[in-house]
Amino acid sequence: MTGPSGAVGDPDPSRPDLAIPLPQVPPPAATLRFLLTGLRAPTFRRARRNTVLWAVAAVVSALLALPAGPRLRTVALGGASMLACYVLARAYLLARLERRQGEFEPGWLAQRSEALRRRSFEVIRCSLHLDRGPQPVDLTSPREVSRLLRLREGDGACPVLSVEFLYVPEPGGHPAVEQVRRPLSDVGFAPVLDPWRPARVSFPAARYLPRPPLAEEAPRTSWLLTGPVQVTVARPS
């Protein structure tokens, strides 16, 4: 079965703003990556800022050790040296990980876009925009589906179909509503709807795009529901 948004057998719902992850690695490697770089998400701007702070701490520790006694100076300079080595290793790893992230993200976005194109969403409202204003359309009515098909095949001006559908903003959250509008000529009808099931809409040309991160937050996506749409409807009478 499918819920408001999703595909059969896939529990991860599609939504506009997916969080872009780091490349998946085994748990021990992920733990080591976090200990060395502080990364749990691709927040490289924040990680670089923290690296600068660690470098400043190493310099300050070395300067404070100079006027100290010989024994304390040796210990303090040793600590500052270790901190400086950590800063160099952290900066190197961050540069490597950021390059790898740039190689990983296009493939991840392509995979999520393919999953989005396979999904269907529950339609809650549909209306046809004509000269006399929007008119509600019942996609589970064979008679109204036949009317839509006649309008699409007619020679007059092509009306616009507005479709409102549900998606789940966050796993386990309450459904939200999104609306798309298409000329009737760009709407494909799949007459496979059982009388007791609501209509569903899918987007065969949809894709995810990266959204510029806000300040030091992890990057997220936005979805682009372009191109034709496919709607399940009742069999026309």
C-alpha positions as CSV (number, residue, x, y, z in Angstrom):
1,M,0.0,0.0,0.0
2,T,1.0,3.6,-0.4
3,G,0.4,6.6,1.9
4,P,-0.1,10.2,1.1
5,S,3.3,10.3,-0.6
6,G,5.4,7.4,-1.4
7,A,5.9,4.3,-3.6
8,V,5.0,0.7,-2.9
9,G,7.6,-0.9,-0.7
10,D,9.6,2.3,-0.1
11,P,9.2,3.7,3.4
12,D,11.2,6.9,2.8
13,P,8.7,9.6,1.6
14,S,9.7,12.2,-1.0
15,R,9.5,15.8,0.1
16,P,10.9,19.1,-1.2
17,D,13.7,19.7,1.3
18,L,15.8,16.6,1.7
19,A,18.9,16.9,3.8
20,I,22.0,16.1,1.6
21,P,24.1,13.6,3.6
22,L,27.8,12.8,3.7
23,P,28.9,9.7,1.7
24,Q,27.9,6.6,3.6
25,V,30.8,4.8,5.3
26,P,30.9,1.9,7.9
27,P,30.1,3.0,11.5
28,P,33.7,2.9,12.7
29,A,34.9,5.1,9.8
30,A,32.0,7.5,10.5
31,T,33.0,7.7,14.1
32,L,36.6,8.4,13.2
33,R,35.5,11.0,10.6
34,F,33.5,12.8,13.3
35,L,36.4,12.7,15.8
36,L,38.9,14.1,13.4
37,T,36.7,16.7,11.6
38,G,33.5,17.2,13.7
39,L,31.4,16.3,10.6
40,R,28.0,14.5,10.9
41,A,26.6,16.4,7.9
42,P,28.3,18.3,5.1
43,T,28.7,21.5,7.1
44,F,32.2,22.3,5.7
45,R,31.9,26.1,6.3
46,R,31.4,25.5,10.1
47,A,34.2,22.9,10.1
48,R,36.6,25.3,8.5
49,R,35.8,28.0,11.0
50,N,36.3,25.6,13.9
51,T,39.7,24.5,12.4
52,V,40.8,28.2,12.4
53,L,39.8,28.4,16.1
54,W,41.9,25.2,16.9
55,A,44.8,26.8,15.0
56,V,44.5,30.0,17.1
57,A,44.3,27.9,20.3
58,A,47.6,26.1,19.3
59,V,49.4,29.5,18.7
60,V,48.1,31.0,21.9
61,S,49.2,27.9,23.9
62,A,52.7,28.2,22.4
63,L,52.9,31.9,23.2
64,L,51.7,31.4,26.8
65,A,54.3,28.7,27.3
66,L,57.3,30.9,26.5
67,P,57.5,32.8,29.9
68,A,56.8,29.7,31.9
69,G,59.4,27.6,33.7
70,P,61.4,25.0,31.8
71,R,59.4,22.0,32.9
72,L,56.0,23.6,32.3
73,R,57.2,25.2,29.0
74,T,58.2,21.7,27.7
75,V,54.8,20.3,28.6
76,A,52.9,23.3,27.1
77,L,54.9,23.4,23.9
78,G,54.4,19.6,23.5
79,G,50.7,20.1,23.9
80,A,50.7,23.0,21.4
81,S,52.7,20.9,18.9
82,M,50.2,18.1,19.2
83,L,47.3,20.6,18.7
84,A,49.1,22.0,15.6
85,C,49.5,18.5,14.2
86,Y,45.7,17.9,14.8
87,V,44.9,21.2,13.0
88,L,47.1,20.2,10.0
89,A,45.5,16.7,9.8
90,R,42.0,18.2,10.2
91,A,42.6,20.7,7.4
92,Y,43.9,18.0,5.1
93,L,41.0,15.7,5.8
94,L,38.4,18.4,5.4
95,A,39.8,19.3,2.0
96,R,39.7,15.7,0.9
97,L,36.2,15.2,2.2
98,E,34.9,18.3,0.6
99,R,36.3,17.2,-2.8
100,R,34.7,13.8,-2.3
101,Q,31.4,15.4,-1.3
102,G,31.4,17.3,-4.6
103,E,31.8,14.0,-6.4
104,F,29.1,12.3,-4.3
105,E,26.3,14.8,-4.4
106,P,25.4,14.6,-8.2
107,G,25.0,10.9,-8.0
108,W,23.0,11.1,-4.8
109,L,20.7,13.8,-6.3
110,A,20.2,11.6,-9.4
111,Q,19.2,8.6,-7.3
112,R,16.7,10.7,-5.3
113,S,15.4,12.3,-8.5
114,E,14.8,8.8,-9.9
115,A,13.0,7.8,-6.7
116,L,10.9,10.9,-6.9
117,R,9.9,10.1,-10.5
118,R,8.7,6.7,-9.4
119,R,6.5,8.1,-6.6
120,S,2.8,9.0,-6.7
121,F,1.0,11.3,-4.3
122,E,-2.6,11.3,-3.1
123,V,-4.7,13.9,-4.9
124,I,-7.1,15.8,-2.5
125,R,-8.5,18.4,-4.9
126,C,-8.6,18.9,-8.6
127,S,-10.1,21.9,-10.6
128,L,-10.3,22.9,-14.2
129,H,-9.7,26.6,-15.0
130,L,-12.0,27.8,-17.7
131,D,-13.2,31.2,-18.9
132,R,-15.9,31.3,-16.2
133,G,-13.4,30.4,-13.4
134,P,-12.2,27.2,-11.8
135,Q,-14.5,24.3,-11.6
136,P,-14.0,21.3,-9.3
137,V,-13.3,18.0,-11.0
138,D,-13.9,14.5,-9.5
139,L,-11.2,12.2,-11.0
140,T,-13.1,9.2,-9.6
141,S,-16.1,10.0,-11.7
142,P,-16.2,8.2,-15.1
143,R,-18.4,10.9,-16.5
144,E,-16.1,13.8,-15.5
145,V,-13.1,11.9,-16.8
146,S,-14.8,11.5,-20.2
147,R,-15.4,15.2,-20.2
148,L,-11.8,16.0,-19.5
149,L,-10.7,13.7,-22.4
150,R,-13.1,15.5,-24.7
151,L,-11.7,18.9,-23.7
152,R,-8.2,17.7,-24.1
153,E,-8.9,16.4,-27.6
154,G,-11.0,19.4,-28.7
155,D,-9.9,22.2,-31.0
156,G,-10.5,25.1,-28.7
157,A,-8.3,26.8,-26.2
158,C,-6.6,24.3,-23.9
159,P,-7.8,24.8,-20.3
160,V,-5.5,24.5,-17.2
161,L,-5.8,21.7,-14.7
162,S,-4.9,22.4,-11.1
163,V,-4.0,19.4,-8.9
164,E,-3.5,19.6,-5.1
165,F,-1.8,16.7,-3.5
166,L,-0.4,15.5,-0.2
167,Y,3.2,14.9,0.8
168,V,4.9,14.2,4.1
169,P,7.3,17.0,5.1
170,E,9.1,15.0,7.7
171,P,9.0,11.2,8.5
172,G,6.2,10.6,10.9
173,G,4.9,14.2,10.4
174,H,1.5,15.5,9.3
175,P,0.9,15.7,5.5
176,A,1.3,19.0,3.8
177,V,-0.4,20.2,0.6
178,E,1.4,21.1,-2.7
179,Q,-0.3,22.4,-5.9
180,V,0.7,22.1,-9.5
181,R,-0.9,23.5,-12.6
182,R,-0.6,22.2,-16.1
183,P,-2.3,22.7,-19.5
184,L,-4.7,19.8,-20.0
185,S,-2.6,18.7,-22.9
186,D,0.3,18.0,-20.5
187,V,-1.7,15.8,-18.3
188,G,-1.7,12.0,-18.9
189,F,-4.6,10.0,-17.5
190,A,-4.2,6.4,-16.4
191,P,-7.7,4.9,-16.2
192,V,-6.8,2.3,-13.6
193,L,-8.5,3.8,-10.6
194,D,-10.8,1.6,-8.4
195,P,-14.0,3.3,-7.4
196,W,-13.0,3.4,-3.7
197,R,-9.5,4.6,-4.1
198,P,-8.4,8.3,-4.3
199,A,-6.7,9.6,-7.4
200,R,-2.9,9.8,-7.4
201,V,-0.5,12.1,-9.3
202,S,3.1,11.4,-10.4
203,F,5.8,13.5,-12.1
204,P,7.8,11.5,-14.7
205,A,10.2,14.5,-15.3
206,A,10.7,15.7,-11.7
207,R,14.1,16.1,-10.2
208,Y,15.9,17.4,-7.1
209,L,18.2,20.4,-7.1
210,P,20.7,21.5,-4.4
211,R,19.6,24.6,-2.5
212,P,22.3,27.0,-1.3
213,P,22.9,26.4,2.4
214,L,21.8,29.0,4.9
215,A,24.8,30.4,6.9
216,E,26.5,27.3,8.4
217,E,23.6,24.9,8.1
218,A,23.8,21.6,6.2
219,P,22.7,21.9,2.5
220,R,19.2,20.8,1.5
221,T,17.4,20.2,-1.7
222,S,14.4,21.6,-3.4
223,W,12.2,19.6,-5.9
224,L,11.4,20.7,-9.4
225,L,8.1,19.3,-10.5
226,T,8.4,20.2,-14.1
227,G,7.1,18.6,-17.3
228,P,4.0,16.5,-17.8
229,V,2.1,14.9,-15.0
230,Q,0.4,11.5,-14.8
231,V,-2.9,11.1,-12.9
232,T,-4.8,8.0,-12.1
233,V,-8.5,8.3,-12.8
234,A,-11.7,6.3,-13.1
235,R,-12.3,4.5,-16.4
236,P,-14.2,6.9,-18.6
237,S,-17.8,6.1,-19.3
